[in-house]
Amino acid sequence: MTYKLEFSALLPYWEDLAAGLWFTIVLTVLSTVVGIAVGTLGASARTFGPKWLAGLVRVYVELIRNTPFIVQLFFIFFGLPALGLKLSETTAAFLAMVINLGAYSTEIIRAGIEAVPKGHIEAGVSLAMSRLEVLRHIVLRQAFAKIYPALSSQIIIVMLGSAVVSQISAPDLTYAANFIQSRNFRAFEVYLVVALIYLVLAIVLRYVLRVIGDRFVKVG
Amino acid sequence: MSLVSIRDVRKSYGTVEVLKGVSLEVAKGDVVAIIGRSGSGKSTLLRCINGLETYQFGAILADGIEVGGIHANMRELRRHVGMVFQQFNLFPHLTAAENVMLAPTVVNKTPKKEARAIAAEVLAKVGLSEKMDAYPSQLSGGQQQRVAIARSLAMRPKVLLCDEITSALDPELVNEVLRVVEQLAKEGMTLILVTHEMRFARDVGTNLVFMHHGKVHETGKPKDVFAAPQTPELQQFVGGNG
């Protein structure tokens, strides 16, 4: 073992790391918010929507859940231009993550919706509430409380999975790592540091999600 | 004129006919107790009145609106026809007061402050002023059912449907719920109750309906019907229930 650790070799690149980290955080937050909105609509359509729409959502969910994320990403970034739809790296990365989380969260939220007792829906309907009002005020509120832990885990998975977007040159944390080690040839140090940053990011995200959960997603 | 008018209603689940031509008139202020064996169609009939179940033949008019009619405004109908369930069905993520306030604020667009005043009033009526901010999980079964009654009352219904509302309660909690219903009856609320509480049906009811095999088998003033049941089926049913 003659390899000498040289972490100082990273110092000149700290701005690249910071920029990559910031990109990963923003990408994760935005795609989480939009992805869960997609999942909520998808789950609502699957359980309360017309048959054709429920079927359509089902196809979407199965398609995404049974193909690799990187292939979905490549399809959007390299495939769609063939149809005349050319997206920037950042837009393609965002879109791929939204579509991916949308599918997984559709399934998670659907499980929560189906766990709400039918009687609660009947009670809401009997109080002259419309189906949409029942869904919003009674069903989804309870569904989210039930599936919040599962959804939190999925969000962490999506954050970690976002490293893949470096493959289409979206300037995230992993992209920065690849760039730095190609300059200073310090692959061990660079990936060790970046792995630690992801670890801290995951722990912080988990904590933030728990605080949000305690504050907003509760059942008496 | 009847507040609720049920005319020759028939309903089938697949090939099984559960309502075989039921007719019933309910006037304002009536307290109608529907009794009968399980499977006789009494709960189904009740659920048809506010459109939770559909029926295939006949007609039900509630407050002048034909239930399930093509042009029926079911939302408008349900504002006037309240329902209380066997399983309470309180919303667990909301406090007692919030359970009561939900429909007034969402459906009637009542301002929050006013809705809270309504909640305070109806919860006092069912004797639960102290429990405004308690969650359902912190309440006993009897208290939960009383909140459910208050929740219906907050919409100021013209008729209240009660579907075996004491059947899921421990015996010692039944009376606190029945007392509330009795008080409502005294105040002139129109009530249609599916019940197994024979004594309550006799003492509080103004009309008794005995259902058997999907039909109204016998009907009349509760005291008369209980004193001298005409059909052998009711004789057996009343005898069996002591």
Contacts between the chains, C-beta under 8 A, distances in Angstrom:
chain1	res1	chain2	res2	distance
A	117	B	87	7.6
A	117	B	89	7.2
A	119	B	85	6.0
A	119	B	87	5.1
A	119	B	89	4.2
A	120	B	89	5.4
A	120	B	91	6.2
A	122	B	52	5.7
A	122	B	83	8.0
A	122	B	85	7.1
A	122	B	89	6.8
A	123	B	83	7.7
A	123	B	85	6.4
A	123	B	89	3.8
A	123	B	90	7.8
A	123	B	91	7.5
A	123	B	148	7.7
A	123	B	151	8.0
A	124	B	91	7.9
A	125	B	52	6.9
A	125	B	78	7.1
A	126	B	50	5.8
A	126	B	52	6.8
A	126	B	78	6.0
A	126	B	81	7.9
A	126	B	82	7.0
A	126	B	83	4.1
A	126	B	152	7.8
A	127	B	78	7.0
A	127	B	82	7.7
A	127	B	102	7.2
A	127	B	103	3.8
A	127	B	107	6.8
A	127	B	151	7.1
A	127	B	152	7.4
A	127	B	155	6.3
A	128	B	75	5.2
A	128	B	76	7.7
A	128	B	78	3.9
A	128	B	79	4.4
A	128	B	103	6.4
A	128	B	107	4.8
A	128	B	155	6.6
A	129	B	102	7.8
A	129	B	103	6.2
A	129	B	106	5.9
A	129	B	107	5.8
A	130	B	75	6.5
A	133	B	106	5.2
A	133	B	107	7.3
A	137	B	102	6.1
A	137	B	106	6.1
A	138	B	91	5.6
A	138	B	102	7.9
A	141	B	91	7.9
A	141	B	93	5.1
A	142	B	91	7.5
A	142	B	92	6.8
A	142	B	93	5.7
A	145	B	93	6.3
A	218	B	93	7.0
A	219	B	92	5.3
A	219	B	93	4.7
A	220	B	92	5.8
A	220	B	93	6.0
A	220	B	94	7.1
A	220	B	95	6.7
A	220	B	135	2.8
A	220	B	136	6.6
A	220	B	137	5.9
A	220	B	138	7.5
